[in-house]
């Protein structure tokens, strides 16, 4: 079932990645991959497997981190993280992340509610396994109902 989730995310995000380039940001040797996906893109069975509530004004923030190795290549890393989301009126929502492991890959998802055409700001503090510091990731994203 987890493979379905990963497959879904890749398929759902492919148009966004193709249109906007890869959605990632470097933090030293760590590359944080991120996406925001409306929950209506999830198949009901996949959403149920992960306890995700589907709805036209519900979305998930999806994060994963890879460490670029000095010897070449990269490896997925688990991480500690906490974060918040705000709307334009500065209503604060604390994000609750769920860890999903699929083979060597580790993903973190957090659900949130939004209003159509709303601008959301995300602030996430994360420390990948093996990192000497905690990094801050910020993202602004306009939300749309499906």
N, C-alpha and C positions, 0 to 999 in steps of 0.2 A: 504494500500500500504506500510506503514511503517513496518508492520509486515513482509511483503515480504523482505524488506531490511535486517531486523534483522535475519530472517530465512536464507537468502542467506549468510550473513556474517558468521553465525554459521556453515553452511554447507561448505562454502568455506575454512574456517579456521580450520575445524576439523582435516584434515590430518596434518597440520602444528603443531597444538596443540598436537596431539597424538605423533608426531615425536619428537618435541622439548620440550615438557612439556608446562605448562601454560605460556603464554607470559604476565607477569605482574611484577611489581616492587613496593616494599613498600617504602613509604615516611611518616614516623611517622605512624599515624593511617590510612593513605590513601593508597589504593592499586590502582595503575594506570595500566589499561589493555591497551595493544597496539597491533596493527597489521598493516602490509603493504600488500595491496591487489591490484593486477593488475585489471584495470577497465574492461578488457575483461571478467572477471569472473561474472560481473554484467549482469543481464538480461537487454536488451535494455529498456524495460518499467520501470524498477526500476531506471536505470541510468537517464532516462528522468524525472522521478518524482523529483529527487533531483538535476537536472541540471548538472549531471556528464557527461563529454565527454569521451566516450569509445575509446580506441585505444591500439595497442599492445605496445606502449612505454609510457603509461599513467598509473598511479597508485594512490591510496589513502592511506593516513596515517589515521588510525582509533584509537581514544582514548576515554576512559571512566574512571571514577574514582569512587571508592566505599570507604566509610568510615567504618572502623571496630569499632563497638560500644563497650564501656566498659561493658555494660550489656549483650553483646553477639550479634551475628548477624552482619549484615552490611547494608548499605543503599547507593544507588547511589546519587552522588552529582553533581550539575552543577559546572562549573568552568570558570574562566577567564583564557585565555591562548593566547600565541603568540609563534611563532616558525619560524625556518629557516631550510633549507636543503642545503647541499653542495655536490658537486661532488669532485672527487680527485683533480681537477684543482682549487678547491676552488671557483667555480662559485656559488654565493649565490642566493637562491630563498627564498623569504618571503612566508611562508605558510599562506593561508587564510582559516580559519576554519569555517565550517558550523555546526551549532548545530542541532541535530536531537533528538526530544523527543518522547519516546514511552512508555506511561504509566509512571511508576516511573523511567524508565531508560533514561539516557541522554548520547548521543554519540556526538563526534566531529570528522568531517572528513575534510581532506585537500587534494586537488588534486595536483599532480605534474607530470612533464615529466621526462623521464630518457632514457639512452642509454642501449642497451643490455649488460649485464655483468658488468655494472657500479656499483661501490661502492658508496653508498649515506650515508651521515652523517646527522642526524637530531638532533636539539637542540630545546627543547620546555620548556618554562617557564609557569607554571600553578599554580593557586591558587584556590583550591576547596572552595566552599561556606562553611563558618564557620572556615576556616583555618586561623591561625595567621601569616603565612608566605607564600612566593612564593617558589615553588620547581623547580629544573632544572632536566629535563629528557634528556638523550642523548642516541642515538641509531645509530649503524652502520649496514647497510643492503645491501647485494648485490642484484641487480635487474636483472631480466631476462625477455625477451619477451616471450609471450606464443606461 
